Amino acid sequence: MERKLETLMKGLTFGEGPRWHENKFYFSDFYSHKVYSLDLSGKHEVIVEIPNQPSGLGWTPDGTMLIVSMKDRKLMSFKDGLLTERADLTELSGFHCNDMVVDIDGNAFIGNFGFNTYDGEEIKPTNLILVRPGEEPVLAADNLFFPNGTVITPDNKTLIVGETYAARLTAFDKSEDGSLSNRRIWADLKANAEEGTVPLPDGMCIDEEGAIWVASPSTAEVIRVHEGGMISERIPVQTNAFACMLGGEDRRTLFICTSNGSGVDPEAALREKSGKIEITQVDVPGCGKP
């Protein structure tokens, strides 16, 4: 079934970290350093500016917004108009921090690049960082190849993270305190792909059937992946897809962050402004976190 894409917002530098929270859509725009909210009529609002580049977003149980500040590797908190530092992630992260998921108890799981992608450093594994409420950052999981989009199942017992450079989704059992165990491959995206067409997972979200919508910039599409690796649907985009989120009143609106690319010079991104938020309707509603 061919899905029709509609542009909800354009003129962005690079949209990331899309979230649906309390009937609103939120996302980060890398090179303008802004966090936006956006409604289905296209009306948008700047929520806060993050000087060192915003990425992953989430909320604690008391409604505080958490924001990953990429370049200085910090977790920021924003509430009542006040932006403060929640945690310094420098000692645990190998390079820029990136995507994040926050569970129902306020535990934040934050990925990082692990190496300098912009200078052509060799790919090497890194970790997923856990910041519990009121505590210092700790290691949640290691030996991950660019941990990126992350979801938590509705029962709050399983965390699944996309390893971009391993082309797989990796699952962990998650305890109430955020500890992870029983690591396993949830989906190997290389298994059924032809050479040159391997999806590399970026931002993602989960639906009520347990399938995961995954943005794949390597194949310029968003794919619906099931446990074991079967892909039941593909939605191509004109540029590249870097993140996605299910939202809307019935959680059947798939929001997709698209743009020409993320590895461009920030000044070029500010000039080009190729980033868009595109939407389409899907059959199965979203659930879980984010």
N, C-alpha and C positions, 0 to 999 in steps of 0.2 A: 504494500500500500504506500503510495507516494504522499508524503506529508508536505503541505504548503507552508513555507516560511514567510513570516511577516516581520518587517523591521520595526521594532518598538522605539529604539533610540539609536542614533548614530552620532558621529563626530567624536568618538572616544579614542583615547590613545591605546589602551589595552585593558579590556575588562577581565576581571578575575574574581574569585571567591564569592560567586553568587549564592544568595541565601533567601529563603522565604521565612519570614518571622512576623507573627501576629498580623497576618493579612497584608504584609508589605514585602516587596522584593527589594533586596539590597545587593550592592556589589562594590568592588574596589576598581578604580581606574588608575593603573600603575603610574604613568608618567605625568598625569595632572595632579597626582598625590591626593586624590579626593575619594571619599566614600559616599556613594549615592543611595538614595531610595528612589524607586520608580514604580508608578502604578500602570495599570493596563490601558489607560488612556494616553500614556506617553509622558505624563507629567512627572518631572523629576525634581529632586531636592538634594543639595549638598549637605550631608550630615556632619562631616568633620574632615579636616585635612591632616594628612600624615606626612611630614616632611621627608622621611626616609623610605617612602614608598609603601603603600598599604597592599595587603594581599588577603589572607584568610580572615574570615569574620565568624563570630559566634556570640552567644549570650549566656550569662550566668542566670541562675534561678531568680535573682532579684532584679533582672532586667538590664544589668550592666552589659554594654557592648564590649566585646573583646576584639582587638584588631592586631594582626601581625604587622609589625614594622620591619620590612624586609632587610634593608641595608645595614641598619645598626643592630639587627638580630634581637629585637625586643618584642614582648607582648604588652600591648597597651590596653588601657581600660578607659571607656568613655561613658560618663553618666552625668546628667544634669548640666551639660555644657562643659564639663571638666574632663580634660584628657590627662591621664597620669600613666606612669610606668607600672605595669603589674609584675613583670619578670624580665630579667636579663638572660638571654639564651646563648650568649656568646661562647661560653666555655664548652657547651655541648654541640654546637652547630659547626659544620665544616665550611659553610659559606652562607649566602643569603638564606634567611628563613622564608617560608612560602605558605602553603595551604594549611588549613586547620579545621578540625571539627571539635565542637564542645558538646559534651554529653549532658543529660538531664540534671546531673549533680554539679555541673560547672567545671568538670575536669576538661582541660584543653589539651588536645593532641596536635602537635605542630611538626610539620616536615621541614626539611632544609635541603638545599642543593647538594651539599657534600663536597663540591669542588667548583672551581671557577669556570663555568660554562662559557663565559664571554671571552676568556683568554685561551680557550682551546685546551685546557688541562685534561689529562686522561680521566676517564670515568672511574669513579671509585665509590664504594658503598658508604652510606651514612646511617643516620638513625631517625627515629621518631621520638620527639621530646614530650613529656607529660608535665603539665603544670596543674597541680591540685589547688583548690581554693586556699589561699593564705599560706602556701608552702613554696619552697624553692623548686626550680625545675629539676626533673630527674629523667633518666633514660627509660623510655617505655619499650623500645625494641631497637635492635641494631642490625647491621648487615643488610640494609635496604638500598636499592638502587634508585635514587631520586624519589623518595616517598612523596606522593602528590595528593590527588583527590582522595578523601577518606569518608567513609560512611559508618554509621552505627545502626544495627538492626533495631526494630521497634521494641523488642524485649530488653534492650540495653545490654545484651550479653555477648554480642559479636561485633568486632571492629574489623572492617575490610579497607585496606589501603592499596592504592594503585602505585606500582613500582614502574615509573615511566621507562627507564632504560633496561628493565628486565622484561618489559611487555607482559606483565602479569598483574593479577589482583591477588593479594595475600591476606588471609584471614587470621584472626586471633580470637580466642576466648577472652572476654573482658569481665573483670570482677567489679564489684561496686566501687572499690577505691581507685579504679582505673588501671590496675595492674593487668598486663597482657600475658597470655600463655597459649600453649597448644598451637603454635604457628603451623600453617598449612597453605598450600596453593589453592586458591578459590577458583581461579580461571587463568589458564595459560593462553594468552592471545596469539602466541606464535604457532600453536599446535595445528590449527586448520587454515593458516594463512599462507598464501603464495608469496614467493620471494618478492620483496619490494612493496608488499601490501600489508605489512604487519601493523596493526593498530598499537599505538603507544599511548597508554592511559594518562589523561590529565584530570581535570575536575570531573566529579561524578556525583550521582544521587541515586537513591534506592526507591523502588515502588512497592506496592502492596503485595505483589506476587513474588517478591524477593529478587527480582531482576534488577540490574544496575545499569542506568544510562551513563555512558562513558564518553567524554569528549576525546577525540583522537586527532590531534593536529597532524600526525604523520600521514593520515589518509583523508584528511579534510572532511570529517564526518562526525556524527554522534551515533554511537552504537548501543543497542540494548543487549546486555550480556547476562547469561544465566550461569549459575554455579556449575562448574565443569568446563565452561568455555564456549558453549553454544551461543551464537549471535542470532537473535530472532528478528532484528530490525536494524536498518541503517538509514540515517538521514544525512545526505550530503549537503555541504555548504559551499558557497562560492569562494570563500577565502580559506580560513582555517578555524576550527572549533577548539577552544581551549578550556571551557568549563560549561557546566549545565546544571539546572536546578528545576525541580517540579514544584509548581506553585499555582496560584489562582484560587478562586473560591472553592473549586472541587479538586484542587491539586492535580489537574490534568493538563495544565499549561506548562510546556517544557520551554524554559528560558535558556538560550544558548549565547555564550559570550564568543563572538567571532572577531577576527582581525587578520591582517596580513602576517603578523608574527610577533614574537616576544623578544627576540634576540637583536632587535634593531637598536640603533642609536636613539636615546631618549629625545634628542632634538628632532630627529627625523620622524619619530612617532608623533611628536607634538605638531609637526608640520602636516604629516599625512592624515592623521586622525581617521584611520581606517576601521577603528573598532566600532562594533555594533552590539546591541542586544536584540537578538532575533527570537521569535516565539513560534511555536506550533502546538497543536492539540494532539494529545496521545490518549490511548484507551484506558490505561491503568493508572490510578492516582498514586502520588508520592506518599511516603511515610518515613518513619525513622528520623535519624539525625544525619546531616543537617536537614 
